[in-house]
Amino acid sequence: MSDPILTLYQGLERLGPGAPEDVAWAAHVADVPPDARICDAGCGTGADIPALMAVAPVGHVTAVDEAKLFIDEVLARYGTTVRAYAGDMVKLKGPYDFIWSAGAVYFHGVTKVLRAWRPVLAKGGAVAFSEPCLFTDTPSEAAVAFWGGYTPLTDAAGIAKQVGAADYEVLATRRVSDAAWQSYYGPLAERVEALRRNADPALALVLDEAATEIAAWETVRGETGYLLSVVRPA
Ligand SMILES: C[S@@+](CC[C@H](N)C(=O)[O-])C[C@H]1O[C@@H](n2cnc3c(N)ncnc32)[C@H](O)[C@@H]1O
């Protein structure tokens, strides 16, 4: 495998912050039925799949990611208990009662993605997604820089506006916890150190960037993070 980013992330359980409690909370807010058809959009290596299966014990989960390597890991981990395919999460087929998307919508923009998902949501269906968010009116430069120039970066009210622009309503929001970030950055930091020994220059650069991000998080975590929003077509 030559892509240093994939080298860093392959095999990691989480590719972004998250916790089973967040999935359970969002499913409760969205009133997800036990037989729900669920999509994990931008599933990565499938960290949230067990929690999604738990909220719909007689439903099914379809996991979608553009990286085939990650989908192969999902299939190796969960086998036939989950449907999984490599494809574009913006072009889902559906229908789905619940679309879950952790740390992936921001690659494409909240309004654009929610509009694209509207036709594939079943009647009464809902979406839960996490999005970079500022938790202060006076963010430091470091807090803004943490997101690497992400221009739609805004606060909870700003995210709600983007949701409204897609003609959805916000059912509830909550901040992704520090523990959820730790469950991502803890194993990632270990992986960075393990890979350093034999890293070529391209991989070394990626490792340095990851280490810098992890260190930066410690200083900015009071000011910024992910906001989890549960939304439904208005
Ligand atoms: C930060 S990772 C989060 C992965 C996973 N949800 C988690 O929390 O561990 C974002 C994921 O979104 C995927 N992604 C980004 N754009 C995508 C697209 N258009 N279609 C499918 N997957 C996409 C990436 O490949 C990556 O696996």
The ligand as a Tripos MOL2 file, in Angstrom:
@<TRIPOS>MOLECULE
LIG
   27    29     1     0     0
SMALL
NO_CHARGES

@<TRIPOS>ATOM
      1 C1        -12.9290   11.0770    9.3800 C.3       1 LIG1
      2 S1        -13.3670    9.5650    8.5690 S.3       1 LIG1
      3 C2        -14.6380    8.9820    9.6620 C.3       1 LIG1
      4 C3        -14.9080    7.4970    9.4730 C.3       1 LIG1
      5 C4        -15.9210    6.8760   10.4380 C.3       1 LIG1
      6 N1        -17.2310    7.4720   10.3030 N.3       1 LIG1
      7 C5        -15.4460    6.9810   11.8800 C.2       1 LIG1
      8 O1        -15.9650    7.8080   12.6380 O.co2     1 LIG1
      9 O2        -14.5280    6.2320   12.2430 O.co2     1 LIG1
     10 C6        -14.2820   10.1410    7.1640 C.3       1 LIG1
     11 C7        -14.6200    9.0390    6.1710 C.3       1 LIG1
     12 O3        -15.4650    9.5720    5.1580 O.3       1 LIG1
     13 C8        -15.1430    8.9240    3.9550 C.3       1 LIG1
     14 N2        -15.6600    9.7400    2.8320 N.ar      1 LIG1
     15 C9        -15.4060   11.0260    2.5470 C.ar      1 LIG1
     16 N3        -16.0910   11.4030    1.4400 N.ar      1 LIG1
     17 C10       -16.7890   10.3200    1.0230 C.ar      1 LIG1
     18 C11       -17.6890   10.0770   -0.0600 C.ar      1 LIG1
     19 N4        -18.0320   11.0360   -0.9380 N.pl3     1 LIG1
     20 N5        -18.2530    8.8810   -0.1610 N.ar      1 LIG1
     21 C12       -17.9430    7.8890    0.7190 C.ar      1 LIG1
     22 N6        -17.0870    8.0510    1.7600 N.ar      1 LIG1
     23 C13       -16.5230    9.2620    1.9110 C.ar      1 LIG1
     24 C14       -13.6420    8.7960    3.9900 C.3       1 LIG1
     25 O4        -13.1580    7.8070    3.0980 O.3       1 LIG1
     26 C15       -13.4130    8.4220    5.4610 C.3       1 LIG1
     27 O5        -13.3970    7.0400    5.6600 O.3       1 LIG1
@<TRIPOS>BOND
     1     1     2 1
     2     2     3 1
     3     2    10 1
     4     3     4 1
     5     4     5 1
     6     5     6 1
     7     5     7 1
     8     7     8 2
     9     7     9 1
    10    10    11 1
    11    11    12 1
    12    11    26 1
    13    12    13 1
    14    13    14 1
    15    13    24 1
    16    14    15 ar
    17    14    23 ar
    18    15    16 ar
    19    16    17 ar
    20    17    18 ar
    21    17    23 ar
    22    18    19 1
    23    18    20 ar
    24    20    21 ar
    25    21    22 ar
    26    22    23 ar
    27    24    25 1
    28    24    26 1
    29    26    27 1
@<TRIPOS>SUBSTRUCTURE
     1 LIG1         1 GROUP 0 **** ****
